[in-house]
Amino acid sequence: MKKTLPFLIIAFLFTMSANAQIPTGQLWDFTFTNGSLVNQVTPGTADLTTNNQTAVSVIDRVGTANTAYQMNSDYFINTRQGSTVNNQEISMSFWMKVDLADLAANTTQIFLIGGSSGFLNIRINNSDSSNPGRFEYYARGSVNGIQKNGFATTSIPSLTDDTWHHVALVSEVNGNTIEFDTYVDGVLQSYPSVVSLNSTAGAAPQFITDPRLIVAPQGAFPGSLDDIRYYERALTSVEVTALASENSPIVQPPLYVDANATGANDGSSWANAYIKLQDALDNANTVDVWVAAGTYKPLAGVSESFTVNNTKNIYGGFNGTETTLAERDFITNITRLSGDQQNNDTAIPAFNAADRSDNNRVILKVYASNTVIDGIYISGGHANVNANQNGAGALINKSTTINNCVFENNISYGHGTITVNSSPSGSAFLSQNNIIKNNLTGGVCAFYDNISIDGSVRFVNTLIVDNTSLTNSIFGQSSTGVVWINPNSQNGTAVNMQFLNSVVANNTYSSPNSGNGNANIRTYSDQLTASYSYYNCIFYGNSVTTPLFNDGPRNFDLKNSLSDNGYGISGINMITGDPLFVDPANGDYSLQSTSPSVDTGLSSLYNNQWLQYDLTGNNRIAGSSIDMGAYEFGATAGINDVEQLSMSLYPNPVTNIINIIVKNNAFAKAEVYNLQGQQILISQTEEVNVQDLKTGMYIIKVTTETGEIATKQFIKK
């Protein structure tokens, strides 16, 4: 599982460049101080005017009142000044704040800079629910009166997280082409593909002559804007950094939670961490919560849950000393949310078991929008009111992302270990690098979504294995399977679900309904615009042999996947057979070297921001092509691990002794883990005896005497 760096870029820029010189020479400068729409460069010339006065002057990124604008349904515009100069190199700098949930499911313009010979449109494209909130530019120039267009789009999820971000767009001439660079918070962004604004006539196209600015064209941008500056030249990266560092947003520190802390219990530091998670959640008004390793339980009482109302993100996997997210190790430091109040749950969940009578019904309820749950184990939920109670692990009501989590040993008498009631329209549920295993339900065993219109669901590197569904019983529903996407009111439009490099295996469905609805993944919608994509996936060993089932017309897109019983739906490069997992009986769903799923995936997905790494955080594409499933055979450590410490292993694969070489550092210890995060052995020497391990894939974590850490994957033959 990959360890990621969060929001600290802005804080870094602030500490490095707090006193940097703001670039001068701008044509327009709108700071909105005290609600003013005056051009601060030449007051009275090219000032902005409001269209309908619905824009509201609001608090800016540093907490000063009446110094930014929330646009609502308004737009601002200024006037042309009669310039005849053709500017091919320009720069646009601004601060923005918008929530993805507030954006319409179409293209929303932020700015339009229009000239007599061309224009530049800066916008957010939210029309594709499978890849929402994409940043775009669309530029038009001309050559001898003939129009030329340039365009690019890229996914920058953090840009729509309802916090302030600096954006700069810079055009620069390179031969016969006008090229565009985009910076977010001072960091240069990349575009997967670009339609170039160029000419075949030798010189670059004419671009912006006699410009005019429209802010939030058509009154469609719902967010806030501040400090808009326009330059008729290309800014350097140093100048962009200075602008991104100007009055940088106040970076709120996280609230800390550690069950073993002995300090002030106010969440201000690891030493003074809250000892109860709910105390942090109640006080985390749009800030992050960092939770140290340990077991945390809701209040006693079966109806109690951990409730997320305002918290931005919840991260687990800390040892209680970290200062950045990159330092945590959620594989070693297990943060568990448990409903087992008396610590007496048996390993195999069962309906009406006496040892579950004390358990909380639902472990986690999420009401906040755009929350991230990352690096947490959730177990012991017991949703047992009746056959309609769903979501013993998590009950989610807004757009939510769950990463690097494990849901295990939960019981729902109704559907879903995870249940989503997607609201409002356009909500999204994203699952990346998660394991859903050994849960028991009376209906769909892993995931159930009453999805809203224009909603989306995405599973990436997700392992859904060894779950049980007991349907048509006194406790159960009449439909079975692993995942059910059920658009509420049965009329969802533009509903989109993606399964990418995920595994659905060895799930058991007892007493399945003889009618419709029995499949590993079931979808329901009356709308032709609903689409479902399955790429690089493995379906194997499930007691219901139909991988996919759809109620009504649908757009299915199946590519490069494997099933042991076929699909019943046509696809491209589909395989029927045995994926040859290493040791599924003991939870190891990595691939053997001879697996038909090795090097047979769709490699074009590799550039997707969700598929650079596999479930263990190792690099994708170790061979000629990406693998199917959640684990990449023969993969190497991801870049974050490599940068921490230079370390190599040999031989790999290994039979008896694996040797560790640490360059320029003193070795301290090595720890070996299985793919479920369980520690298998510890070695104090650089020669680690692994001969007693079962054949399969393992992770070795090496620590030096100076505290540096590296992890790598190895294969035991």
Secondary structure as GFF3:
##gff-version 3
##sequence-region A 1 717
A	DSSP	alpha_helix	9	17	.	.	.	ID=ss1
A	DSSP	beta_strand	28	30	.	.	.	ID=ss2
A	DSSP	three_ten_helix	33	35	.	.	.	ID=ss3
A	DSSP	beta_strand	49	50	.	.	.	ID=ss4
A	DSSP	beta_strand	56	58	.	.	.	ID=ss5
A	DSSP	beta_strand	68	70	.	.	.	ID=ss6
A	DSSP	beta_strand	76	77	.	.	.	ID=ss7
A	DSSP	beta_strand	86	87	.	.	.	ID=ss8
A	DSSP	beta_strand	91	97	.	.	.	ID=ss9
A	DSSP	three_ten_helix	100	102	.	.	.	ID=ss10
A	DSSP	beta_strand	107	114	.	.	.	ID=ss11
A	DSSP	beta_strand	119	125	.	.	.	ID=ss12
A	DSSP	beta_strand	134	143	.	.	.	ID=ss13
A	DSSP	beta_strand	146	155	.	.	.	ID=ss14
A	DSSP	three_ten_helix	157	160	.	.	.	ID=ss15
A	DSSP	beta_strand	165	174	.	.	.	ID=ss16
A	DSSP	beta_strand	177	184	.	.	.	ID=ss17
A	DSSP	beta_strand	187	188	.	.	.	ID=ss18
A	DSSP	beta_strand	194	195	.	.	.	ID=ss19
A	DSSP	beta_strand	197	198	.	.	.	ID=ss20
A	DSSP	beta_strand	208	209	.	.	.	ID=ss21
A	DSSP	beta_strand	212	215	.	.	.	ID=ss22
A	DSSP	three_ten_helix	217	219	.	.	.	ID=ss23
A	DSSP	beta_strand	224	231	.	.	.	ID=ss24
A	DSSP	alpha_helix	237	245	.	.	.	ID=ss25
A	DSSP	beta_strand	255	257	.	.	.	ID=ss26
A	DSSP	alpha_helix	277	283	.	.	.	ID=ss27
A	DSSP	beta_strand	289	292	.	.	.	ID=ss28
A	DSSP	beta_strand	294	296	.	.	.	ID=ss29
A	DSSP	beta_strand	306	308	.	.	.	ID=ss30
A	DSSP	beta_strand	313	318	.	.	.	ID=ss31
A	DSSP	three_ten_helix	325	327	.	.	.	ID=ss32
A	DSSP	beta_strand	335	338	.	.	.	ID=ss33
A	DSSP	three_ten_helix	354	356	.	.	.	ID=ss34
A	DSSP	beta_strand	364	366	.	.	.	ID=ss35
A	DSSP	beta_strand	371	374	.	.	.	ID=ss36
A	DSSP	beta_strand	377	379	.	.	.	ID=ss37
A	DSSP	beta_strand	382	383	.	.	.	ID=ss38
A	DSSP	beta_strand	394	396	.	.	.	ID=ss39
A	DSSP	beta_strand	400	403	.	.	.	ID=ss40
A	DSSP	beta_strand	406	408	.	.	.	ID=ss41
A	DSSP	beta_strand	411	412	.	.	.	ID=ss42
A	DSSP	beta_strand	418	420	.	.	.	ID=ss43
A	DSSP	beta_strand	428	432	.	.	.	ID=ss44
A	DSSP	beta_strand	435	437	.	.	.	ID=ss45
A	DSSP	beta_strand	440	441	.	.	.	ID=ss46
A	DSSP	beta_strand	447	449	.	.	.	ID=ss47
A	DSSP	beta_strand	456	460	.	.	.	ID=ss48
A	DSSP	beta_strand	463	465	.	.	.	ID=ss49
A	DSSP	beta_strand	468	470	.	.	.	ID=ss50
A	DSSP	beta_strand	483	485	.	.	.	ID=ss51
A	DSSP	three_ten_helix	488	490	.	.	.	ID=ss52
A	DSSP	beta_strand	496	500	.	.	.	ID=ss53
A	DSSP	beta_strand	503	505	.	.	.	ID=ss54
A	DSSP	beta_strand	508	510	.	.	.	ID=ss55
A	DSSP	beta_strand	521	524	.	.	.	ID=ss56
A	DSSP	beta_strand	531	535	.	.	.	ID=ss57
A	DSSP	beta_strand	538	540	.	.	.	ID=ss58
A	DSSP	beta_strand	548	551	.	.	.	ID=ss59
A	DSSP	beta_strand	555	559	.	.	.	ID=ss60
A	DSSP	beta_strand	562	563	.	.	.	ID=ss61
A	DSSP	beta_strand	575	576	.	.	.	ID=ss62
A	DSSP	beta_strand	581	583	.	.	.	ID=ss63
A	DSSP	three_ten_helix	584	586	.	.	.	ID=ss64
A	DSSP	beta_strand	588	591	.	.	.	ID=ss65
A	DSSP	three_ten_helix	603	607	.	.	.	ID=ss66
A	DSSP	alpha_helix	639	644	.	.	.	ID=ss67
A	DSSP	beta_strand	647	650	.	.	.	ID=ss68
A	DSSP	beta_strand	657	662	.	.	.	ID=ss69
A	DSSP	beta_strand	667	673	.	.	.	ID=ss70
A	DSSP	beta_strand	679	683	.	.	.	ID=ss71
A	DSSP	beta_strand	687	689	.	.	.	ID=ss72
A	DSSP	beta_strand	696	704	.	.	.	ID=ss73
A	DSSP	beta_strand	709	716	.	.	.	ID=ss74
###
